[in-house]
Structure formats: C-alpha cells, structure tokens
Amino acid sequence: MVSCCMKTAAGSTLALGAVLLIAGAVLGFKVFPDAVKEKVAEKVMLKEGTEAWNVWQKLPIPMEFKVYFFNVTNVDEILAGGTPIVNEVGPYVYNEYREKEQIDIRENYGTAAYYQRTLFEFNEEKSFPLTESDPITMVNVAMMGMIETAEIETPNLVSLLGGALGEIFVGESSIFLTETVKKVLFDGMTINCKGLAPSMACRKIRERHPAAMREDGNGNLLFALFAYKNDSYDGYYEVKLGWRGDGPYPSVDAAKTIGKIVSWENSTKLKTWSGDRCNEIVGTDAAIFPPFLTKDSRIDIFSTDLCRSLYATYSGEGNYKDIDSLIFTAKEYMLGDVTVNPDNNCYCPEKNACLFKGSLDLTACQGAPVILTFPHFFMASESYQKNINGVSPDRKLHETFLELEPNTGYPLRGAKRVQFNILMKTVSGVPFTYDVPTALFPILWIDEGLELDDANVNRLKDELISILKILEGVKWGLIGVGIVLLCVGVILSVLIAKSARSMTANLKGN
C-alpha cells in the first residue's frame, strides 16, 4: 500500500513539475513577451491626448546645451608662425527647450507634420562661476570664412578683400578677436556693409545665406554662431505616429516605425550633398526612438544643423537608476575617410579633396567653411591634433552616446558631442594671414543632451519596469518550482525503485 502511494505521489510530482516547467517556459518566453510588446505598442503610439503624445510634443524636462570654448592664449606667436596653444573654457550651460507647433495630423497616412521650436536660456547656476560676459579669444570665424570662400569662389577678388578687412571688421587688426560669450553665440558681432568693398563682400555673403549671419536692421550684418537656432524653427517635419494601416490603433510592427521622419521641408531627400546616399533623411528627430531594441539595432538621428543623419550602434549594457539599458555610441566609421568608408565620398567638397578621417566639411550645409569633428579631435586623424597644443581627446568626455530602455526605446540619458573648427592658413593677397601656420583650428565644442530626472524615472518604473519584473519573477518562479518538483519526483522514483529492490531481495532471502 505504501509503495503504491509513493508511486502515485512520485508520478504526480513529476507530472506537475513538467507542467509547471513547460508553462513557465511558454509563458515566460512567448506569452508574456508578446503581451508586453502589445502593451508597449499601445503605450508608445502617438495619439493626441495620451501621455506619450504630450511628452513627444513638448519635452518634459529641458535638454542641456553645454558650450566649451578653445580660448587662444598665444595670439602673437601664432601670427609669427608659432604652434597655436588653446585652453578649454566651459561649460557655459544653457537650458534647451523643444516644442512641436502647428501640428497637422494626417490620419490617412498615420503621420503628423509639424514645426519644432527651440529656445535657449542661460543657466547661471550650472555655469557658475562662468558668465555670458566672459571674454573669449578665438579665431575670427566670420573673417576667416570670408577669406576662404573668396579664395575658392572669386580668387581674382581676394586681394581686394584682403585690403578691406579692416573696414569690414571695424577695429580688428588680425584674424583673432576677443569678444564676450553672449555676442559670439547669440547676440552677434557687427560686420560693416557700408562702403564699396564692404558692400561687395556683404552682397556675396547674402547670396550664400550662411546660417550664422543675419541682418541687423541698419544695413549691416550680425554674425553669431547659434543665433539661428534660438527661438526659431528648424524646418518642417513629417513623421510616423506608430499607427496601424487602418487607423490610430497600435501594433507591434507599427510601433517599430514610430517617430521616423517621412519628409523634411516637404522633401524625402536633401539637396545638400553630391550623392543620393548622403542626402537620405534617416531616423528620428531625437525626441523619440522606436521600441524593442536589441544589440543589433542601429539608432539613426537626423540633425538639421549638420544636414545629415547620424547613427549609433550597440556598445554595451548599462543600468540607469535601476533600469536596465542598452548603450549605443557613434563609431569612428561614421566619419571615416573614404579609404575606410567609401560611402562618405559624397560628403567631400566638390572643389577640394576629401578631408582626413574624423571630419566633415559643413560648407554645403552651413553656407560657410566650417568643419565638424568630435571634441578635441576624438577619433580624428592625428595630423589635426599635432598642429594644436591644448587638445586632449578622452572617450569618456567626448564620445557621443545614447542610453535607452530597450523595451520602450525611452531615452534615459545621452549626449551629442561635436566640435566646430575652421581651417587657418596663409592666403596670398591677405596680409592678416601672412606667416600663420596651417592648422584645423578648433573654435568650440558642444555637449547637447539630457539625463532623465527622478520623476520620469519613477513613472517609467511604475508603468513598465515593475510589471516586467513581476512577469520575470512569475516566469522563473514557475520554472524554478517545476524543476524542484521534477527533482523531487525523480528522487521519489529512485527511492521507490530502491525500496522495491530491497523488498524483493528480502522475499528471496526468506
């Protein structure tokens, strides 16, 4: 009787253990993930009136726009041919507010069109002890840009320009200037347009529409590096809302397209670069990212001020305030020279040779000969670094990265870090440039990003992470109990077998 009961118990335990193990595996690896994906698709879908919509329409917290200048410390030596020495000064921290306006929902296409307004506000507390009235000594970017443009486009007029620089840039006597941070970035420095030579120069400038130039209302021009970005729109976007094909309803497949740009300025391609691939508009506007990310995902972001899409690939796993994450970083290949990345050939200037690795000529984009690199020439050709004393590339400080919650694509923290430079060299017919060494001269670099605050972290945890942990606990709980019961069943079966053999042996002995 005891043997029969033990056999029944062992069989039941094995069966129950197997059922729980299978149930845990099926639920944990199939049912739960599918249910979570459907819930995430519903949560992230952009529909007016939802929390996702509100966050997308206006960032709940301002981004931080940090500016670091390369202050020049040996102007006289440079003008005599010496190696430039720079000293990094910063960060000058600005709150960057982004809000989408004039939103037009196009239900038939599952898209929305909008303008995005950006506003900068100086953050005195985070910048302290630095202030916007601090003087910075730097290359006169407007002057050097004007000289280089004339050398390429109107070489016969370079000498005329060279003789008129003191009239165009009143009070300046070299290619360097000292000016306040606020004027350099936003308020602007005056370029005189009155007089024969100045008026000719200003006419050429106006024909090119450089981003950093604007009218002052008195017939002159103002030059400021980022005034064009402040309290202004950066173009007309149309993006996908993550809807199903039959209307504003969620689906896992539709969610994977959320935020992706369909067109910008009513065009699906740019007209900036020399090749179709470089003119592709790929990715989101960085306000939102698709969910269901894996280590194989590539994060694409379209940057209007760089006139191109940037991308980041998987770099490692992370954890931000107890939220598991995936970290994506910009790789050297993205700004690789054409020998390493032939696809970058269409970014090369048409009238000049391609640049060394780690740099991008923005002339076609900005209307001025500005060259982009990563900060301190990080991941750029060593030839750039050796011509400037005072740069020191550091991956931790200068790498562009994104840390995202993989299920939702929610940005936890990230930073776009880029540097703006201008080529300094001697130009025949321009006395201001005589004897200066040839170098890619750093102007400043920016660190534009955000870190999710505690309130939004807790909201994300309450809405998703806690549920994922519960489901994960249920999955492994069922699997664990199933394994334990299987082990118990096996042990009971072994004990029963041993007991049966012992009884048989005793009977034979008797």
C-alpha positions in Angstrom: 0.0 0.0 0.0 2.8 2.4 0.9 4.6 1.6 -2.3 1.5 2.3 -4.3 1.0 5.6 -2.6 4.6 6.6 -3.1 4.4 5.7 -6.8 1.3 7.8 -7.2 3.0 10.7 -5.4 6.1 10.4 -7.5 4.2 10.3 -10.7 2.0 13.3 -9.7 5.1 15.3 -8.7 6.8 14.5 -12.0 3.8 15.4 -14.0 3.1 18.6 -12.0 6.8 19.6 -12.3 6.8 19.1 -16.0 3.6 21.1 -16.4 4.9 24.0 -14.4 8.3 23.9 -16.2 6.6 23.9 -19.6 4.1 26.5 -18.5 6.8 28.8 -17.2 8.8 28.4 -20.4 5.8 29.0 -22.7 4.5 31.9 -20.6 7.9 33.4 -19.9 9.5 33.1 -23.4 6.4 33.5 -25.6 3.1 34.6 -24.0 4.5 37.3 -21.6 6.9 38.9 -24.1 4.1 39.1 -26.7 1.7 40.6 -24.2 4.4 43.1 -23.1 5.1 44.1 -26.7 1.5 44.7 -27.4 1.2 46.8 -24.2 4.3 48.8 -25.1 3.0 49.3 -28.7 -0.2 50.8 -27.2 1.8 53.0 -24.7 4.2 54.5 -27.1 1.8 55.1 -30.0 1.5 58.8 -30.7 -2.1 59.8 -30.3 -3.4 63.2 -29.3 -4.3 63.4 -25.6 -2.1 60.5 -24.5 0.9 60.9 -22.2 3.2 59.7 -25.0 1.9 62.4 -27.2 2.4 65.1 -24.6 6.0 64.0 -23.9 6.7 63.9 -27.7 5.0 67.3 -28.3 7.0 69.0 -25.6 10.0 67.6 -23.8 9.0 67.3 -20.1 12.4 68.5 -19.0 14.8 70.8 -20.8 17.9 69.4 -22.5 21.3 70.8 -21.5 23.3 72.6 -24.2 26.9 72.9 -22.9 29.4 75.0 -24.7 33.2 74.7 -24.3 35.4 77.3 -26.0 39.0 76.9 -27.1 40.4 80.1 -25.7 43.6 81.1 -27.6 46.5 82.0 -25.3 49.4 82.9 -27.7 48.0 85.1 -30.5 51.3 86.9 -31.2 53.2 83.7 -31.5 50.6 82.3 -33.9 50.8 85.4 -36.1 54.5 84.9 -36.3 54.2 81.2 -37.3 54.1 79.5 -33.9 52.0 76.5 -33.0 48.6 77.5 -31.6 48.0 77.0 -27.9 44.4 76.7 -26.7 42.8 76.4 -23.3 39.4 74.9 -22.9 36.9 77.2 -21.1 33.5 75.9 -20.1 30.9 74.6 -19.7 28.6 77.5 -20.4 25.3 75.8 -19.8 22.0 76.6 -21.5 18.6 75.1 -20.9 17.3 73.9 -24.3 13.6 73.8 -24.7 12.0 72.0 -27.6 8.3 72.1 -28.5 6.4 71.0 -31.6 4.0 73.6 -33.0 1.4 73.8 -35.8 0.9 70.0 -35.7 -1.1 68.6 -38.6 -2.3 65.0 -38.1 -2.6 63.2 -41.3 -4.8 60.2 -40.4 -4.9 58.7 -43.9 -1.1 58.2 -43.7 -0.6 57.7 -40.0 1.7 60.7 -39.8 2.0 64.1 -38.3 3.6 67.2 -39.8 4.9 70.0 -37.5 7.5 72.7 -36.9 9.8 72.3 -34.0 10.7 75.4 -32.0 14.0 75.5 -30.0 14.7 78.0 -27.3 17.9 78.5 -25.3 18.1 80.0 -21.8 21.4 80.6 -20.0 21.6 78.6 -16.7 23.6 80.8 -14.3 23.6 78.2 -11.6 25.1 75.3 -13.6 27.5 77.7 -15.4 28.8 79.3 -12.3 31.4 80.8 -11.9 31.4 81.4 -15.7 29.1 84.1 -17.1 28.0 85.1 -20.6 30.0 88.3 -20.3 33.3 86.4 -20.1 35.8 87.4 -22.8 36.9 84.7 -25.2 39.9 85.0 -27.6 39.3 83.0 -30.7 39.8 82.9 -34.5 37.6 85.4 -36.2 35.4 82.8 -37.8 33.4 85.2 -40.0 36.7 86.8 -41.3 38.5 83.5 -41.9 35.4 82.1 -43.5 35.0 85.1 -45.8 38.7 84.8 -46.9 38.5 81.0 -47.6 35.2 81.4 -49.5 36.7 84.2 -51.7 39.8 82.2 -52.3 37.7 79.3 -53.7 34.9 81.2 -55.5 36.4 84.5 -56.5 40.2 84.2 -56.4 40.6 87.4 -58.5 39.0 89.4 -55.8 41.0 88.0 -52.8 43.5 90.9 -52.8 40.7 93.4 -52.8 39.1 91.7 -49.9 42.4 91.4 -48.1 42.9 95.1 -48.2 39.4 95.9 -47.0 39.2 93.6 -44.0 40.0 96.4 -41.5 37.0 98.3 -43.0 34.6 95.3 -43.0 35.6 94.2 -39.5 35.9 97.6 -37.9 38.6 97.8 -35.2 40.1 94.4 -35.9 43.8 94.1 -37.0 44.3 90.3 -37.2 42.4 87.0 -37.8 41.8 86.7 -34.0 39.3 88.6 -31.8 38.3 88.8 -28.2 34.6 89.1 -27.6 32.0 88.0 -24.9 30.5 84.6 -24.9 27.0 86.1 -25.4 28.0 88.0 -28.5 29.8 85.1 -30.1 26.9 82.6 -29.5 23.7 84.6 -29.8 23.8 88.4 -29.8 26.2 88.8 -32.7 29.2 90.8 -33.9 28.7 93.5 -36.4 30.0 93.2 -40.0 30.1 96.6 -41.7 28.4 96.6 -45.1 28.8 100.3 -45.9 31.4 101.3 -48.4 32.4 99.9 -51.8 34.4 96.9 -50.7 32.3 96.1 -47.7 29.1 96.2 -49.7 30.5 93.9 -52.3 31.6 91.4 -49.5 28.2 91.6 -47.9 26.4 91.0 -51.2 28.4 87.8 -51.6 27.6 86.7 -48.1 23.9 87.3 -48.6 23.9 85.2 -51.7 25.2 82.2 -49.7 22.7 82.6 -46.8 25.1 81.4 -44.1 23.3 80.1 -41.1 25.3 82.2 -38.6 24.6 85.5 -40.4 21.6 87.8 -40.1 20.6 91.4 -40.8 21.0 93.9 -38.1 18.2 96.2 -39.4 20.7 99.0 -40.3 22.1 97.6 -43.5 24.9 95.7 -41.8 25.2 92.0 -40.8 25.5 90.3 -37.5 27.5 87.1 -37.0 26.6 84.8 -34.1 27.3 81.1 -34.1 23.9 79.8 -32.7 21.5 82.7 -33.1 19.8 80.9 -36.0 18.9 78.1 -33.6 17.4 80.2 -30.9 13.7 80.8 -30.6 13.3 79.5 -34.2 12.1 76.6 -36.2 14.5 74.0 -37.6 12.3 73.0 -40.6 9.0 71.3 -41.4 8.9 67.7 -40.4 6.5 64.8 -41.2 6.9 61.7 -39.1 5.2 58.3 -38.5 3.0 58.0 -35.4 3.2 54.3 -34.9 -0.3 53.6 -36.1 -1.7 50.5 -37.9 -2.5 50.9 -41.5 -6.2 51.0 -40.8 -6.1 53.9 -38.3 -5.0 55.1 -34.9 -4.6 51.6 -33.4 -1.4 50.1 -32.0 0.5 47.1 -33.4 4.0 45.8 -32.7 5.1 46.3 -36.3 3.8 49.8 -36.5 5.5 50.7 -33.2 8.9 49.9 -34.7 8.4 52.9 -37.1 7.4 55.5 -34.5 9.0 58.9 -34.9 10.7 58.0 -38.1 10.9 61.0 -40.5 9.0 60.7 -43.7 10.0 64.1 -45.0 11.7 67.3 -44.0 10.9 70.6 -45.6 8.4 68.7 -47.8 11.1 66.6 -49.3 12.1 63.0 -48.7 15.8 63.8 -49.6 18.2 66.6 -49.1 19.8 68.6 -51.9 23.0 69.4 -49.9 25.5 66.7 -50.8 26.8 65.3 -54.1 25.3 61.8 -53.8 21.9 60.2 -53.1 23.1 58.2 -50.1 24.4 61.2 -48.3 21.2 63.1 -49.0 19.0 60.4 -47.4 16.9 61.5 -44.4 17.1 58.6 -42.0 15.9 58.3 -38.4 14.0 60.4 -35.9 14.4 64.0 -34.6 15.9 62.6 -31.4 12.7 63.3 -29.4 11.6 59.7 -29.6 13.0 56.3 -30.6 11.4 53.1 -31.7 10.9 50.4 -29.1 12.0 46.7 -29.0 15.7 47.4 -29.3 18.4 44.7 -29.4 22.1 44.6 -29.6 21.7 44.5 -33.4 19.7 47.7 -33.5 21.1 50.9 -35.1 19.9 54.3 -33.8 19.5 56.9 -36.5 19.0 60.6 -35.8 18.5 63.3 -38.4 20.4 66.5 -37.5 19.2 69.6 -39.3 22.1 71.8 -38.3 24.5 69.2 -39.7 22.4 68.4 -42.8 22.8 64.7 -42.4 21.8 61.7 -40.4 24.0 60.4 -37.6 23.9 56.9 -36.2 25.0 54.9 -33.2 25.5 51.2 -32.8 25.5 48.9 -29.8 28.3 49.5 -27.3 27.3 47.7 -24.1 24.7 47.1 -21.5 24.0 49.6 -18.8 21.9 50.4 -15.8 20.5 53.8 -15.1 18.9 54.3 -11.7 17.9 50.6 -11.5 16.6 50.5 -15.1 18.4 48.0 -17.4 19.5 49.7 -20.6 21.4 49.4 -23.8 24.1 51.9 -24.7 24.7 53.0 -28.3 27.7 55.1 -29.4 28.9 56.9 -32.5 31.7 54.9 -34.1 34.8 56.0 -36.0 33.4 54.6 -39.2 30.7 57.2 -39.4 33.2 60.0 -40.0 35.8 57.6 -41.5 37.8 58.8 -44.5 36.9 57.3 -47.9 39.5 54.6 -47.8 37.8 53.2 -44.7 34.2 54.2 -45.6 33.7 54.8 -49.3 30.1 55.8 -48.7 31.4 59.0 -47.2 32.7 60.1 -50.6 29.6 62.1 -51.3 30.3 64.3 -48.3 33.5 65.5 -49.8 33.6 69.1 -51.1 33.3 69.2 -54.9 36.1 71.6 -55.4 38.5 70.2 -52.8 40.0 66.9 -51.8 38.3 64.8 -49.2 39.3 65.6 -45.6 41.2 63.3 -43.2 39.3 60.8 -41.1 37.1 62.1 -38.3 36.0 65.3 -40.0 33.1 66.6 -42.1 33.1 69.7 -44.2 29.9 71.6 -43.5 30.3 74.3 -46.1 27.4 73.0 -48.3 25.2 72.8 -45.2 26.1 76.0 -43.3 27.0 78.3 -46.2 30.4 78.8 -44.5 33.6 76.7 -44.4 33.1 75.2 -41.0 34.4 71.7 -40.4 32.9 69.3 -37.9 34.8 66.8 -35.8 34.2 65.1 -32.5 35.5 67.1 -29.4 39.3 67.5 -29.1 39.6 65.7 -32.4 38.5 62.4 -30.8 38.7 59.6 -33.3 40.1 62.0 -35.9 43.4 62.0 -37.8 46.4 62.6 -35.5 47.5 65.2 -38.1 44.8 67.5 -36.7 45.9 67.0 -33.1 49.6 67.6 -33.6 49.0 71.1 -35.1 47.3 72.4 -31.9 48.6 72.4 -28.3 45.9 72.0 -25.7 43.7 69.3 -27.1 43.3 66.0 -25.3 40.7 63.6 -26.6 39.0 61.4 -24.0 36.4 58.8 -24.8 34.5 59.4 -21.5 34.2 63.1 -22.1 34.0 63.4 -25.8 32.0 60.3 -27.1 28.5 60.7 -28.5 26.2 58.2 -26.9 22.6 57.2 -26.2 21.4 55.1 -23.3 17.9 53.7 -24.0 15.5 51.4 -22.2 15.3 48.6 -24.8 11.6 47.6 -24.4 10.2 51.1 -25.0 13.1 52.9 -26.7 12.8 55.5 -23.9 15.9 57.7 -23.7 17.4 57.6 -20.2 20.4 59.7 -20.9 22.6 60.7 -23.9 24.7 63.4 -25.4 25.6 64.6 -28.9 29.1 65.9 -28.7 30.6 67.7 -31.7 33.2 70.3 -32.3 33.3 73.1 -34.9 36.6 74.1 -36.5 37.8 76.3 -39.3 40.9 76.0 -41.5 43.6 78.5 -40.7 46.2 79.1 -43.3 48.2 81.7 -45.2 46.3 83.1 -48.2 48.1 85.1 -50.8 46.9 88.7 -51.0 45.5 88.8 -47.4 48.1 90.3 -45.1 46.2 89.3 -42.0 47.0 85.7 -42.7 50.7 86.1 -43.6 53.0 83.8 -41.6 50.2 81.9 -39.7 50.7 78.1 -39.7 48.3 75.8 -41.4 46.0 74.1 -39.0 42.4 72.9 -38.5 41.6 75.4 -35.7 39.1 74.4 -33.0 36.5 77.1 -32.2 34.3 75.4 -29.6 32.6 72.1 -28.9 29.1 71.4 -27.6 27.6 68.7 -25.4 23.9 68.6 -26.1 21.9 66.0 -24.1 19.8 65.1 -21.2 19.5 62.8 -18.2 16.1 61.6 -17.2 15.1 63.0 -13.8 13.8 61.0 -10.9 10.1 61.8 -11.5 10.2 60.4 -15.1 12.4 57.5 -14.0 9.8 56.6 -11.3 7.0 56.9 -13.9 8.7 54.6 -16.3 9.3 52.1 -13.4 5.7 52.2 -12.4 4.3 51.8 -15.9 6.6 49.2 -17.2 9.7 48.1 -15.3 7.8 46.9 -12.3 5.4 44.9 -14.5 8.4 43.4 -16.4 10.0 42.4 -13.1 6.8 40.8 -11.9 6.4 38.8 -15.1 10.0 37.8 -15.0 9.6 36.7 -11.4 6.5 34.6 -12.4 8.4 33.1 -15.3 11.4 32.0 -13.3 9.2 31.1 -10.3 7.2 28.6 -12.4 10.3 27.3 -14.0 12.0 27.0 -10.6 9.1 25.3 -8.9 8.8 23.0 -11.9 12.4 22.0 -11.7 12.2 21.4 -7.9 9.1 19.3 -8.4 10.8 17.3 -11.2 13.8 16.7 -8.9 11.5 15.7 -6.0 9.7 13.3 -8.4 12.9 11.8 -9.6 14.2 11.4 -6.0 10.9 9.7 -5.0 11.1 7.5 -8.1 14.6 6.5 -7.1 13.6 5.8 -3.5 10.6 3.7 -4.7 12.9 1.7 -7.0 15.4 1.1 -4.2 12.6 0.1 -1.8 11.2 -2.3 -4.4 14.5 -3.9 -4.9 15.1 -4.2 -1.2 11.7 -5.9 -0.6 12.3 -8.3 -3.5 15.7 -9.2 -2.0 14.2 -9.8 1.4 11.4 -12.0 0.0 14.0 -14.1 -1.9 16.1 -14.5 1.3 13.2 -15.8 3.2 
